[in-house]
């Protein structure tokens, strides 16, 4: 299914963008290494869990719900970095 492939690609891009921003704030910003490492750990755990969910998706209804969940969680992680 091409849309699953695209979702995985877009999801990974968003996750790696958040991790990169966390490292940037750790090195150049005012966030502590402990705080950013905690966020990175949360993001990586979320990524691994969500990839498993994407692989197990069997219907378009589940697929739509996953898209919504991903958008909400990516926004939540981005807000934590601010």
N, C-alpha and C positions, 0 to 999 in steps of 0.2 A: 504494500500500500504506500504510494508515494507521499501521501499526506502525513503518515506516521514518520517517515524519513525526514520530512521538512520540519515537523514538530520537534523531533529530537535535535535537529541541527539548530533551530531557533532557540530551543530550551538551553542547549549547551552553550550557545553564544551568550545568552543572558546570564547564565550561572558563572561562566568564566569572566564576564565583564564585572560582575559583583566581586568575585575573588580578586581580580586585578585591582579594583578600586580599594578593596580592603588593604591590600599590600601597599598601595600608594599612600593611603592614609597612615599606615603604620610607619612608613619610612619618611614621608614628607609632611605629614599632617600632625595633628595634635592628639590622635588616638593612641592608646597604649597597645603594646604588642599583645597583652593578655586579652584585651577587649576585641581586637581584630581577629585574633586566633579563634576566639569563641564563636564569632560570627562565621568565620571560614568553616569551622567544624560543622556548624548548623547547616550551612549552605551545601556542603559536600554530602552530609547525611541526607538532606532533602533531595539532592540530585540523584543519589543512588536509589532511594525509595521510589522516586517519580519515574525513573527510567524503567524500573521493574513494572510499575503500573502501566506505563505506555506499552511495554511489550505484551502485557496481559490484556490490553484493550481489545474487545471483540465487536463492539457495536459503535455506531456513530453517536449514540446518546452518551455513552461512556467517554468517547473521544471529546465531545463538546464540554462535558463536565470537567475533564482533565485540563483542557485549554483554559477554562475559567479559573480553576484552582491554581494553575501555574502562574497565570497573570497576577492573581492576588498575592501569592507568596513571593514572587519576584519583587513586586512593589513593596511588600513588607520588609524584605531583606535590604532593599535599596534605602528605605526609610531609616532602618537601623544604622546605616552607615553615615547618615547625615548628622 
